[in-house]
Amino acid sequence: MLFDKKVLPLHGFCNVNTICFAEMGERIKKLKKIRIHREGTDELLYSMFAIVAIGVVLYRSFDTTIPFIIFIAITGLAWLLMLNFYRCPIRYFNGDTEKMVVAPADGRVVVIEETEENDYFHDRRQLISIFMSPLNVHANWFPVDGRVEFVKHFNGNYHKAWLPKASEENEHADTMIETPDGSRVLVRQIAGAMARRIVTYAKDLEDCYIDEHLGFIKLGSRVDVYLPLGSQVCVKMNQRTTGDQTVIAKLR
């Protein structure tokens, strides 16, 4: 997991009218303050070295600087796009997290509907889906405070992430979370047409909190959140979301 976690009983969560300074201090210590996500560190460094090395060869091999300028312009732009993709803003949710469900990813809301979930719940659930374009931050956050029941990874296809069938047919990783009040929330990381790697830091039976990283998905992809019926939806279709900041729902 991205953060070292101390397993705490679910009763240990703060009550609405109680300020748990010790727990809050422990929680903040666990957060890793990084600007570039660790998933992209090696790729960014190696590609930068390659660009510099090839650029030096081109600069010294021709009497004109035109090949060098064209190469640097194209590869430099590609490197900056990759840098943008791997950026990892430091974020903290401002407010009480009890019963709050925050966006697990930056992107756009593409699905808000009641649906039959037959893999785990075998009943109807409120589904909210967020699509991430290649230009979005691709770090994923835990949408609720709670305890991870299990994490499961499934191989699959690579349909376009916004299509309905992508939720079940594409490669995906499922993380089931039980909140302090006993609600169960399923978070599904889904690979898209361009995505080829899903990383999940969540571990079975560990406590998790809003503000912590759930994982990372490379290139265009999607995150589904399955909530209990009766949850108050706080977003609209096509609304832009900011991971760990936008409240997408409130549990009943």
Secondary structure, DSSP 8 states (H G I E B T S, - for coil): --S------GGGS--TT---HHHHHHHHHHS---SB-GGGHHHHHHHHHHHHHHHHHHHHH-SSSHHHHHHHHHHHHHHHHHHHHTB-------S--TTEEE-SSSEEEEEEEEEEETTTT-EEEEEEEEEE-TTS--EEE-SSSEEEEEEEEE--B---TTSTTHHHHB-EEEEEEE-TTS-EEEEEEEE-SS---EEE---TT-EE-TTSEEEEE-SSEEEEEEE-TT-EE---TT-EE-TTTSEEEE--
